[in-house]
């Protein structure tokens, strides 16, 4: 991997060299051309394949070593070839969606592989469809009798369908690279810090939508794997408080692995619904066990609560203990809608559990009751009922709770907050409950939003927080109430685990805006940071990752609005580029992770300048900033996005102001629709799973009434009709001027697909340019490798059509029907 800021155009250089005769025209012409033999890398092989059903599988195994090979330092076709069969490799680089045919002349049999997938076998001519980027073409040729007569030919479908075949110095990022690269999904450290459960996943073109998982235990003292699970789906790991035994759930059974002799003890029969496994004491495990509700298969369904729209609402989960020596299971909570296990006490008897209550009396229209349960005596202690609650853990000084600012009668409200603002309970705060249940707010003037807490072996707290557009770790020292930032060298912490020793060790996984995922260990006492694993060295060594520029502005309220800019591959400031503006606005910032559902680095490598901003209302910037999300429904957010885009364009003259698109998802999709009714600075729009009518989302989405309990706190259609109507995009659909793409999963339970249909109906009747694409069987997020690739292609093809004047990709994906 190389991060480069070079300002030159490879295509421009190629054209210039072609004009002087120093570079073959085969790299830049769209005519019927012969591929330059200097660009074809050759690997002679011995092929013995009979005409059978297994023939193609045998060929696949033969070429597999070269499918992911980016190296150009091999023998070329121009050097001459011996033998009748060879594996040939060459790049196909394109700067737009390109269609054409690759022809293989002079071989009895050819198998063609594009980006790791076989696209043809036994044909001497194959049609290829290439999206913007660098592609790996591998061809297994058999039965070549005369290599001097052998050749590869490219035939572009149209004059613009040109390919470059020179080997890139740095490859552009691709959808396969971004999605398929290995990631570490979970980490669990033994109490003494020696052993680490490590789950690693990756995808390949061969295995498609099925992740390839590896689940092992590593000995951190020598970085050696000491155990490997055959069933990589095992989970819910919990290490023994003092020993080297780890409990887990595999095949719906609780098992314990003892690393002293590698023995595995199965403790239960197969039972569905077990989760949240943890040790209560040396000989007892506790866990949640969920009983699924009876299936509503009758002719009708009676709704007794708003939550009855949830498919799992009537499932009931209770807390149980398991005696490891005898296998006896005992139930400890009963009744209600079920109970969730939060934490266990070091005394080996007490547990913190919570239960959710149906209570619509006040926002956010539910309540949580916190209880302490003694597993030995059966005694229960009521720790209070709360409108906001995320987590509770035992600490040396009492019980620590993570909840919103309104916990315990607004105990966490920042005193600097104006009286006219309602706090945003998504802005997590830290509290301590003493033995008499007195509440002390600990983070009222701590601007990062706290999402989770755990207790270290030295009795300090480890906090995972949203800080601006990153996720960071802080320690909290109860002795002096100090917050101490943990230096991790990671911008977005995805996973963290730690030992329980007095001198704690942490292992952390995460990524950054230009840094693929890595895993590091940190000795808190010494401050020593060590990289254990880095996907940049595994999957991105051949790729160019362009720099990201921090770019902020001050809005009209005096707030600094943070943003960042991603630059295209081989960026040239003398050129004019289209741009994409991305935002969320739904109270959480758009984080700096390397990849994800919206891969900004990939968009940049497809030829766009990408501007990502964090408008007013996001958590991680302090309570005053996040409070402006409440009862605004895009008011301040839209102001920031419009002002930010205008100032961004003024500060970046290489962006063509006539070719700017904008996009967002969920609340961001709502913002896309709303912005399209407010401004004409955008030339194309994409809304994924957006909200067009606040009232229908509030009343129909599974969580609509709960989210609105914060976003519309105290406001309803009957007491604030103006908010629900005038901030709803569909009420202003006649003001839309730019083409709009609406995307939705047809099984979306969060934002029902009707929200996109409502806007689609309005824009169709208004004779506006609009497209609606539904993904079948998909919920709020598009899941699965194939579906994700198609989804990415859909919205980039839409922007290529409207911002680059290149409709071919969109027309290929969605041809017109009679």
C-alpha positions in Angstrom: 0.0 0.0 0.0 1.2 3.5 -0.8 -0.5 6.7 0.2 0.2 9.2 -2.6 -0.5 12.8 -3.2 1.0 12.9 -6.7 -0.7 15.4 -9.1 -0.5 13.9 -12.5 -2.8 12.0 -14.9 -1.7 8.5 -16.0 -4.1 8.7 -19.0 -2.7 12.1 -20.0 0.8 10.7 -19.9 -0.2 7.7 -21.9 -1.8 9.9 -24.6 1.2 12.1 -24.7 3.6 9.2 -25.2 1.4 7.7 -27.8 1.6 10.9 -29.8 5.4 10.6 -29.8 5.4 7.0 -30.8 7.0 5.9 -27.5 3.9 4.2 -26.2 1.7 1.7 -28.1 -1.6 3.0 -29.2 -3.1 -0.3 -28.0 -3.3 1.2 -24.5 -5.4 4.2 -25.4 -7.3 3.5 -28.7 -10.9 2.3 -28.8 -10.4 0.7 -32.2 -10.1 -3.0 -33.0 -6.6 -3.4 -31.5 -4.0 -6.0 -30.7 -3.0 -6.0 -27.0 0.6 -5.1 -26.6 2.6 -8.3 -25.8 4.9 -6.3 -23.5 1.9 -5.8 -21.2 1.0 -9.5 -21.0 2.7 -11.5 -18.2 3.2 -15.2 -18.9 3.4 -18.3 -16.6 3.9 -21.6 -18.5 2.0 -24.4 -16.9 1.3 -28.1 -17.6 -2.4 -28.8 -18.2 -3.8 -32.3 -18.2 -7.6 -31.8 -18.3 -10.0 -34.2 -19.8 -13.4 -33.3 -21.2 -15.4 -33.9 -18.0 -17.8 -32.1 -15.7 -14.8 -31.4 -13.4 -12.7 -29.8 -16.1 -13.4 -26.2 -15.3 -12.9 -26.8 -11.6 -9.5 -28.3 -12.4 -8.6 -25.2 -14.5 -9.8 -22.9 -11.7 -7.4 -24.6 -9.3 -4.6 -24.3 -11.8 -4.9 -20.5 -12.1 -5.8 -19.7 -8.5 -2.2 -18.7 -7.5 -2.3 -15.9 -10.0 -5.8 -14.5 -9.5 -4.7 -12.1 -6.8 -1.2 -11.4 -8.2 -0.6 -7.7 -8.8 3.1 -8.0 -9.7 4.3 -6.9 -13.1 7.8 -8.4 -12.6 7.4 -11.5 -14.7 8.2 -12.8 -18.2 6.2 -11.1 -20.9 4.5 -12.5 -24.0 7.0 -10.6 -26.1 9.9 -12.6 -24.6 8.7 -15.8 -26.1 6.9 -18.8 -24.6 7.7 -22.5 -24.4 5.1 -25.2 -24.1 1.5 -25.3 -25.3 -0.2 -23.9 -22.2 0.3 -20.8 -20.1 -1.4 -18.5 -17.6 -1.5 -15.0 -19.0 -2.1 -11.9 -16.9 -2.7 -8.3 -17.9 -4.4 -5.2 -16.4 -7.4 -3.5 -18.0 -7.7 0.1 -16.8 -10.6 2.3 -17.6 -11.7 5.8 -16.6 -15.4 5.2 -17.3 -17.8 2.3 -17.6 -16.5 0.4 -20.6 -17.9 -2.5 -22.7 -16.1 -4.6 -25.2 -14.8 -8.0 -26.2 -11.5 -9.7 -25.6 -10.6 -12.2 -28.3 -8.1 -15.0 -27.9 -6.5 -16.0 -31.2 -4.3 -19.1 -31.7 -5.3 -21.3 -28.7 -7.4 -24.5 -28.7 -9.0 -23.6 -25.4 -9.2 -20.4 -23.3 -10.5 -19.9 -19.8 -11.0 -16.2 -18.9 -11.1 -14.8 -15.4 -11.9 -11.2 -14.5 -11.1 -9.9 -11.0 -10.8 -13.4 -9.7 -14.0 -14.8 -11.2 -14.3 -17.1 -14.2 -16.3 -15.4 -16.9 -15.9 -17.8 -19.7 -14.4 -21.2 -20.6 -13.9 -22.7 -24.0 -14.8 -19.6 -25.9 -12.3 -17.5 -28.0 -14.3 -14.3 -27.6 -15.7 -12.9 -24.3 -17.7 -9.8 -23.7 -16.5 -7.8 -20.7 -18.2 -5.0 -18.8 -15.8 -2.9 -16.8 -16.6 -0.2 -14.2 -14.3 2.7 -13.6 -11.0 1.4 -12.2 -8.2 -1.2 -12.7 -9.1 -4.8 -13.5 -7.1 -8.0 -13.3 -7.6 -10.2 -16.4 -6.2 -13.7 -16.2 -6.5 -16.1 -19.1 -5.5 -19.8 -19.1 -4.7 -20.8 -22.7 -4.2 -24.4 -23.8 -3.0 -25.9 -27.1 -1.0 -23.1 -28.5 1.0 -24.6 -31.3 2.6 -21.4 -32.6 3.1 -18.6 -30.1 4.3 -16.3 -32.9 0.7 -16.5 -34.3 -0.9 -16.1 -30.9 -2.5 -12.8 -29.9 -5.1 -11.0 -27.8 -7.4 -8.4 -29.3 -9.7 -5.8 -27.6 -12.8 -4.6 -29.5 -14.6 -1.7 -27.8 -18.3 -1.6 -28.2 -18.2 2.2 -28.9 -15.5 4.7 -29.6 -15.2 5.7 -25.9 -14.8 2.0 -24.8 -11.0 2.2 -24.5 -8.7 0.2 -22.2 -5.2 0.8 -21.0 -3.1 -2.3 -20.6 0.1 -0.9 -19.1 0.7 -2.1 -15.6 -0.2 0.5 -12.9 2.4 1.6 -10.5 -0.4 1.7 -7.9 -3.7 0.0 -8.4 -6.9 1.9 -7.8 -9.1 0.6 -5.0 -11.9 -1.7 -6.2 -15.2 -2.9 -4.7 -13.6 -6.4 -4.4 -10.6 -5.1 -2.5 -12.7 -3.0 -0.2 -15.2 -5.7 0.6 -13.2 -8.8 0.4 -10.2 -7.7 2.5 -9.8 -9.7 5.8 -11.2 -8.1 8.9 -11.0 -9.0 12.6 -14.5 -9.1 13.8 -14.2 -10.0 17.5 -11.5 -10.2 20.2 -11.8 -11.7 23.7 -8.8 -11.6 26.1 -8.1 -13.9 29.0 -8.1 -12.4 32.5 -4.3 -12.5 32.8 -3.8 -11.1 29.2 -2.0 -14.1 27.9 -4.6 -15.6 25.5 -6.8 -14.0 22.9 -9.8 -15.4 21.1 -9.5 -14.0 17.5 -12.1 -14.2 14.8 -11.0 -13.2 11.3 -13.3 -13.1 8.2 -12.7 -12.5 4.5 -14.6 -12.9 1.2 -13.4 -14.2 -2.2 -14.9 -14.2 -5.7 -15.0 -18.0 -5.5 -17.0 -18.2 -2.3 -19.2 -15.2 -3.1 -21.7 -14.2 -0.4 -20.3 -16.7 2.1 -17.7 -15.3 4.5 -14.6 -17.4 5.1 -14.1 -17.4 8.9 -11.2 -18.4 11.0 -11.6 -18.7 14.8 -8.5 -19.3 16.9 -6.9 -18.6 20.2 -3.6 -16.9 20.1 -0.9 -17.0 22.8 0.2 -13.3 22.9 3.5 -14.2 24.7 4.8 -15.7 21.4 2.1 -14.8 18.9 1.3 -18.5 18.3 -2.0 -20.1 17.6 -2.7 -22.6 20.3 -6.3 -23.7 19.3 -8.4 -23.6 16.2 -12.2 -24.2 16.2 -13.6 -26.4 13.5 -16.9 -24.6 13.9 -16.0 -21.0 13.3 -19.6 -19.9 14.3 -18.9 -20.4 18.0 -19.4 -17.2 19.9 -20.4 -15.5 23.2 -16.9 -16.1 24.7 -16.3 -15.6 28.4 -12.9 -16.3 30.0 -12.7 -17.8 33.5 -12.0 -15.0 36.1 -8.7 -16.6 37.2 -7.9 -19.5 34.9 -7.2 -20.4 31.3 -10.7 -21.8 30.6 -13.0 -20.1 28.1 -16.8 -20.7 27.9 -18.7 -20.2 24.7 -21.8 -21.3 22.8 -21.4 -23.6 19.8 -24.1 -25.4 18.0 -26.6 -24.0 20.5 -24.7 -25.7 23.3 -22.6 -24.3 26.1 -19.0 -25.6 26.1 -15.8 -24.9 28.1 -12.4 -25.2 26.6 -9.5 -25.8 29.0 -6.2 -24.6 27.5 -4.1 -26.5 30.0 -5.0 -29.8 28.3 -7.1 -28.6 25.3 -10.1 -30.6 26.5 -13.6 -29.5 25.6 -16.5 -30.1 28.1 -20.0 -29.8 26.8 -22.3 -28.5 29.6 -25.7 -28.4 28.1 -27.9 -30.1 25.5 -28.7 -28.2 22.3 -30.9 -25.3 23.3 -31.8 -22.4 21.1 -31.9 -18.9 22.3 -28.9 -18.8 24.8 -26.8 -15.6 24.8 -24.8 -13.2 27.0 -22.7 -15.9 28.6 -20.4 -14.9 31.4 -18.8 -16.3 34.6 -20.6 -15.4 37.9 -17.9 -17.2 39.9 -15.3 -19.9 39.6 -17.9 -22.6 39.1 -21.0 -20.9 37.8 -21.9 -19.4 34.4 -24.9 -17.1 33.9 -26.6 -16.3 30.6 -29.8 -15.1 29.0 -32.2 -17.7 27.5 -34.9 -16.5 25.2 -38.1 -18.3 24.5 -39.6 -17.4 21.1 -43.2 -16.4 21.0 -45.7 -18.5 19.1 -45.9 -17.7 15.4 -48.9 -15.5 14.4 -50.1 -17.8 11.7 -53.8 -17.1 12.0 -56.1 -15.0 9.8 -55.7 -12.0 12.0 -53.3 -10.4 14.5 -54.3 -8.3 17.4 -51.9 -5.4 18.3 -51.8 -4.8 22.0 -48.8 -2.5 21.9 -46.9 -0.4 19.4 -44.0 -2.8 19.8 -46.2 -5.6 18.4 -45.0 -4.6 15.0 -41.6 -6.0 16.0 -41.2 -9.6 15.0 -39.4 -10.4 18.3 -41.4 -8.3 20.8 -43.3 -11.2 22.3 -40.1 -13.3 22.8 -39.2 -13.5 26.5 -35.6 -13.7 27.7 -34.8 -14.5 31.3 -31.5 -14.9 33.3 -30.3 -18.4 34.2 -27.2 -19.9 35.9 -25.4 -23.1 35.1 -23.4 -25.1 37.6 -20.3 -26.2 35.6 -19.6 -29.2 37.8 -23.1 -30.7 37.9 -24.8 -29.2 34.8 -27.7 -28.0 36.8 -29.5 -24.9 35.3 -31.4 -22.5 37.6 -33.7 -19.6 36.6 -33.2 -16.3 38.4 -35.6 -13.8 36.8 -39.3 -14.2 36.1 -42.2 -12.4 34.5 -42.7 -9.2 32.6 -41.3 -8.9 29.1 -38.1 -10.5 30.1 -34.8 -9.5 31.6 -31.3 -8.8 30.2 -28.1 -9.6 32.0 -25.9 -6.5 32.3 -23.0 -7.5 34.7 -21.9 -9.7 37.5 -20.2 -8.7 40.8 -16.8 -9.9 41.9 -18.5 -11.4 45.0 -19.7 -14.2 42.8 -23.4 -13.8 43.8 -24.9 -10.5 42.6 -26.0 -9.6 39.1 -27.3 -6.5 37.4 -30.3 -7.1 35.2 -32.6 -4.8 33.3 -36.1 -5.1 32.0 -37.9 -3.0 29.3 -41.3 -1.6 30.2 -44.1 -0.6 27.8 -44.7 3.0 29.0 -45.9 5.7 26.6 -46.4 8.4 29.2 -43.4 10.5 28.2 -40.7 10.5 25.6 -38.9 8.5 24.4 -42.1 6.3 25.1 -40.5 3.4 27.0 -38.8 2.8 30.3 -36.2 0.5 31.7 -36.2 -1.0 35.2 -32.8 -1.8 36.7 -32.5 -4.6 39.3 -29.8 -6.2 41.3 -30.4 -10.0 41.7 -28.6 -12.2 44.2 -28.2 -15.6 42.5 -27.6 -17.4 45.9 -30.4 -15.9 48.1 -32.8 -15.0 45.3 -33.1 -11.5 46.8 -33.9 -8.7 44.3 -33.2 -5.0 44.8 -35.0 -2.3 42.7 -32.4 0.2 41.4 -35.0 2.5 39.8 -37.0 2.9 36.6 -35.5 5.2 34.0 -36.5 6.8 30.7 -33.0 6.6 29.3 -30.7 3.7 29.9 -27.9 1.9 27.9 -25.7 -0.1 30.3 -24.8 -0.8 34.0 -21.7 -2.3 35.4 -20.3 -2.9 38.9 -17.3 -0.7 39.9 -15.2 -0.4 43.1 -17.1 2.8 44.1 -20.6 1.7 43.2 -22.6 1.0 40.1 -21.8 2.8 36.9 -24.5 3.6 34.3 -24.3 4.8 30.8 -27.5 6.7 29.8 -28.6 10.0 28.2 -28.5 13.4 29.9 -32.1 13.0 31.2 -31.2 10.0 33.4 -32.2 10.5 37.1 -34.3 13.6 36.4 -31.9 15.3 34.0 -28.9 14.7 36.3 -26.5 14.6 33.2 -27.6 17.8 31.6 -24.7 20.1 30.8 -25.1 23.2 33.0 -23.8 25.3 30.0 -26.9 24.3 28.0 -29.4 27.1 27.3 -32.9 26.8 28.8 -34.4 26.8 25.4 -32.7 23.5 24.4 -33.9 20.0 25.1 -31.1 17.5 25.6 -30.5 14.6 23.1 -30.5 11.3 24.9 -28.4 9.7 22.2 -25.5 11.8 23.7 -24.4 9.1 26.2 -23.3 10.2 29.7 -21.6 8.4 32.7 -23.2 8.2 36.1 -22.4 6.5 39.5 -25.0 5.1 41.8 -23.8 4.7 45.4 -25.1 2.2 48.0 -28.0 4.5 48.8 -28.8 4.9 45.1 -27.7 8.5 45.1 -26.8 9.5 41.5 -23.6 11.4 40.6 -23.3 12.7 37.1 -19.7 12.3 36.0 -19.5 13.6 32.4 -21.8 16.6 32.0 -19.0 18.8 30.6 -17.2 15.9 28.8 -18.0 16.5 25.1 -17.5 13.0 23.7 -20.6 10.8 23.8 -20.1 7.7 25.9 -21.4 4.5 24.3 -20.0 1.8 26.6 -18.1 1.2 29.8 -16.1 -1.7 31.3 -14.0 -2.0 34.5 -10.3 -2.5 34.3 -8.3 -4.6 36.8 -6.9 -1.4 38.4 -10.5 -0.3 39.1 -10.3 2.5 36.5 -13.1 2.5 33.8 -12.5 2.0 30.1 -14.9 4.1 28.1 -15.7 3.8 24.4 -16.8 7.1 23.1 -17.8 9.0 19.9 -15.4 11.9 19.7 -16.2 14.2 16.7 -16.1 11.9 13.7 -14.1 9.1 15.4 -14.5 6.4 18.0 -11.9 6.6 20.8 -11.1 5.1 24.2 -10.8 7.0 27.4 -10.0 5.9 31.0 -11.9 7.3 33.9 -10.1 7.4 37.2 -12.7 7.4 40.0 -10.2 8.7 42.5 -10.0 12.1 40.9 -12.9 12.0 38.4 -10.4 12.5 35.5 -11.0 11.4 31.9 -7.7 10.3 30.3 -7.5 9.7 26.5 -6.0 6.4 25.5 -3.6 6.8 22.6 -4.4 4.0 20.2 -3.2 5.3 16.8 -6.6 4.3 15.5 -9.2 6.8 14.4 -12.3 4.5 14.7 -12.1 1.8 17.3 -14.3 -1.0 16.3 -13.4 -3.6 19.0 -11.5 -3.6 22.2 -10.8 -6.2 24.9 -8.6 -6.1 27.9 -7.0 -8.1 30.7 -8.2 -8.0 34.3 -4.7 -7.6 35.7 -3.6 -4.7 37.9 -1.5 -3.5 35.0 -4.0 -3.9 32.2 -3.2 -4.7 28.6 -5.6 -3.7 25.8 -6.1 -5.2 22.3 -7.8 -2.9 19.9 -9.1 -3.3 16.3 -10.1 -0.4 14.1 -9.3 1.7 11.0 -9.0 5.3 9.8 -9.9 7.5 6.9 -6.8 6.3 4.9 -5.9 3.3 7.1 -7.4 -0.1 6.6 -8.2 -2.1 9.7 -5.4 -3.1 12.0 -5.1 -4.7 15.5 -2.8 -3.3 18.1 -1.9 -4.2 21.7 -1.4 -1.5 24.3 0.3 -1.8 27.7 -1.4 0.9 29.7 1.3 1.1 32.3 4.2 1.6 29.9 2.2 3.2 27.1 3.8 0.7 24.7 1.8 0.2 21.4 2.5 -2.8 19.2 0.9 -3.7 15.9 -0.3 -7.4 15.9 -2.0 -7.4 12.5 -2.5 -5.0 9.6 -4.7 -5.6 6.7 -2.9 -2.9 4.8 0.1 -5.3 4.5 -2.2 -8.2 3.6 -4.7 -6.8 1.1 -3.7 -3.3 0.1 0.1 -3.4 -0.6 -0.5 -2.9 -4.4 -3.0 -0.1 -4.0 -2.9 3.6 -3.9 -4.8 5.3 -1.1 -5.1 9.0 -1.7 -4.8 11.5 1.1 -7.8 13.0 2.9 -7.9 16.7 3.7 -9.6 18.1 6.8 -11.8 20.9 5.7 -14.0 22.8 8.2 -16.0 26.0 8.1 -17.9 28.2 10.6 -21.7 28.2 10.2 -23.9 31.2 10.8 -24.5 30.2 14.5 -20.7 30.4 15.1 -20.2 26.6 15.2 -17.2 25.0 13.5 -18.6 22.3 11.2 -16.1 19.6 10.6 -15.6 17.9 7.3 -13.1 16.0 5.2 -12.3 15.8 1.5 -11.3 12.6 -0.4 -9.3 13.1 -3.7 -9.4 11.1 -6.9 -6.7 8.7 -8.0 -3.9 10.6 -9.7 -5.5 13.9 -8.7 -4.6 16.9 -10.9 -5.6 20.3 -9.5 -5.6 21.7 -13.1 -8.5 19.5 -14.0 -12.2 19.9 -13.3 -13.9 17.1 -11.3 -17.4 16.2 -10.4 -18.1 16.0 -6.6 -20.3 14.0 -4.2 -21.4 15.5 -0.9 -22.3 13.0 1.8 -23.8 13.5 5.3 -26.1 11.8 7.8 -27.6 14.3 10.1 -29.4 11.7 12.2 -27.6 12.6 15.4 -24.5 10.4 14.9 -21.5 11.7 12.9 -20.2 10.0 9.7 -17.2 8.3 11.0 -13.7 8.1 9.6 -13.7 4.3 9.1 -11.8 3.1 6.0 -14.7 1.2 4.5 -18.3 0.3 5.2 -21.6 0.7 3.5 -20.5 4.0 2.0 -16.9 3.6 0.8 -15.7 7.2 0.3 -12.2 6.0 -0.8 -13.8 3.9 -3.5 -15.9 6.8 -4.8 -12.8 9.0 -5.1 -11.0 6.3 -7.1 -14.0 6.3 -9.4 -13.3 9.9 -10.3 -15.1 12.0 -7.8 -14.0 14.5 -5.2 -15.9 13.5 -2.1 -16.9 16.0 0.6 -18.2 14.5 3.9 -19.5 16.8 6.6 -20.8 16.6 10.1 -23.8 19.0 10.3 -25.4 20.4 13.5 -27.1 17.9 15.7 -24.4 15.2 15.8 -23.2 13.7 19.1 -19.5 13.7 19.9 -19.3 17.5 19.8 -20.9 18.3 23.2 -24.5 18.5 24.4 -25.3 21.9 23.0 -24.4 20.8 19.5 -26.4 17.5 19.7 -29.4 19.2 21.4 -30.1 21.1 18.1 -31.2 17.8 16.6 -34.3 17.8 18.8 -37.4 19.2 17.2 -35.5 20.4 14.2 -36.0 17.6 11.6 -33.3 19.0 9.3 -33.7 22.7 9.8 -30.1 23.4 11.1 -28.7 20.4 9.3 -29.9 21.6 5.9 -28.5 25.1 6.6 -25.1 23.6 7.3 -25.0 21.3 4.3 -26.0 24.1 1.9 -23.6 26.6 3.4 -20.8 24.0 3.6 -21.2 23.0 0.0 -21.2 26.6 -1.2 -18.0 27.3 0.8 -16.4 24.0 -0.2 -17.0 24.9 -3.9 -15.5 28.3 -3.5 -12.4 26.9 -1.7 -11.9 24.1 -4.3 -11.8 25.5 -7.8 -11.0 22.2 -9.3 -14.6 21.0 -8.5 -17.1 21.8 -11.2 -19.9 23.6 -9.4 -22.3 22.4 -12.2 -21.5 18.7 -11.5 -22.2 18.2 -7.8 -24.3 15.4 -6.4 -25.5 14.6 -2.9 -26.6 11.5 -1.2 -27.5 10.0 2.2 -29.2 7.1 3.8 -32.0 6.8 6.5 -32.0 10.2 8.1 -29.5 11.2 5.5 -31.9 10.0 2.9 -34.5 12.2 4.4 -32.0 15.1 4.2 -31.4 14.3 0.6 -35.1 14.6 -0.2 -35.4 17.8 1.9 -32.3 19.5 0.4 -33.6 18.7 -3.1 -36.7 20.9 -2.3 -34.6 23.7 -0.8 -31.7 24.4 -3.2 -30.6 24.0 -6.8 -26.8 23.7 -6.1 -27.0 19.9 -6.6 -27.3 18.4 -10.1 -28.3 14.9 -9.0 -29.7 13.3 -5.8 -29.7 9.8 -4.3 -31.8 8.9 -1.2 -31.4 5.5 0.3 -34.1 4.4 2.7 -35.1 8.1 3.2 -38.1 9.5 5.1 -40.5 11.6 2.9 -43.3 12.0 5.4 -42.4 12.4 9.0 -45.9 11.4 10.2 -46.0 8.1 8.3 -42.5 7.2 9.4 -43.5 8.1 13.1 -46.6 6.0 12.8 -45.4 3.0 10.8 -41.7 2.4 11.1 -40.8 -0.2 13.7 -38.8 2.3 15.7 -40.4 5.5 14.3 -42.2 6.4 17.5 -39.1 5.7 19.6 -36.7 7.7 17.4 -39.2 10.5 17.2 -39.3 10.5 21.0 -35.9 12.2 20.7 -36.0 13.8 17.3 -39.5 15.2 17.9 -39.5 15.2 21.7 -42.9 16.4 22.9 -44.1 17.2 19.4 -46.9 15.2 17.7 -49.0 15.7 14.6 -51.8 17.2 16.7 -49.7 19.7 18.7 -47.0 20.6 16.1 -48.6 20.0 12.7 -46.2 22.5 11.2 -43.1 20.4 12.1 -44.6 17.2 10.8 -45.8 18.7 7.5 -43.4 21.6 6.6 -40.3 19.6 7.4 -41.5 16.6 5.4 -40.0 16.6 1.9 -43.1 15.4 0.1 -45.0 18.5 1.0 -42.5 20.5 -1.1 -42.0 18.0 -3.9 -42.9 20.6 -6.5 -39.7 22.5 -5.7 -37.4 19.6 -6.7 -35.3 20.5 -9.7 -32.6 17.8 -10.0 -33.0 14.2 -11.0 -33.5 12.0 -8.0 -32.7 8.3 -7.4 -34.7 6.6 -4.6 -33.4 3.3 -3.3 -35.0 1.1 -0.7 -35.0 -2.5 0.6 -38.5 -3.8 0.1 -38.3 -5.5 3.6 -37.1 -2.4 5.4 -38.7 -2.4 8.9 -36.9 0.7 10.2 -37.9 3.1 7.4 -40.8 1.4 5.5 -40.3 1.3 1.7 -43.5 3.3 1.5 -41.5 6.4 2.3 -39.7 6.2 -1.0 -42.9 5.3 -2.8 -44.6 8.4 -1.5 -41.8 10.6 -2.9 -41.7 8.6 -6.1 -45.5 9.1 -6.6 -45.2 12.8 -6.0 -42.3 13.3 -8.4 -43.8 11.1 -11.1 -47.1 13.1 -11.0 -45.1 16.3 -11.1 -43.3 15.0 -14.2 -39.9 15.2 -12.5 -37.0 13.0 -13.4 -37.0 10.2 -10.7 -36.1 6.6 -10.4 -37.1 4.1 -7.7 -35.0 0.9 -7.2 -36.0 -1.6 -4.6 -33.8 -4.4 -3.4 -35.8 -7.6 -2.9 -35.7 -9.2 0.6 -33.3 -6.5 1.9 -33.9 -4.6 5.1 -32.6 -1.2 6.1 -29.1 -2.1 5.1 -28.1 -3.9 1.9 -26.4 -7.1 3.1 -24.5 -9.7 1.1 -21.5 -9.4 -1.3 -23.4 -9.6 -4.6 -26.2 -7.2 -3.4 -23.7 -4.7 -2.0 -21.7 -4.6 -5.2 -24.9 -4.1 -7.3 -26.1 -1.4 -4.9 -22.8 0.5 -5.1 -22.9 0.2 -8.8 -26.4 1.5 -9.0 -25.9 4.8 -7.3 -22.4 5.5 -8.8 -23.9 4.7 -12.3 -26.7 7.2 -11.5 -24.1 9.9 -10.7 -22.0 9.0 -13.8 -25.0 9.5 -15.9 -25.9 12.9 -14.5 -22.5 14.3 -13.4 -20.2 12.9 -16.0 -22.6 12.7 -19.0 -22.0 8.9 -19.1 -25.4 7.1 -19.1 -24.0 3.8 -20.4 -23.5 2.1 -17.0 -27.0 3.0 -15.8 -28.5 1.9 -19.1 -26.6 -1.4 -18.8 -27.9 -2.0 -15.3 -31.4 -0.8 -16.0 -32.3 -1.1 -19.7 -35.5 0.5 -20.8 -38.5 -1.9 -21.0 -41.2 -1.6 -23.6 
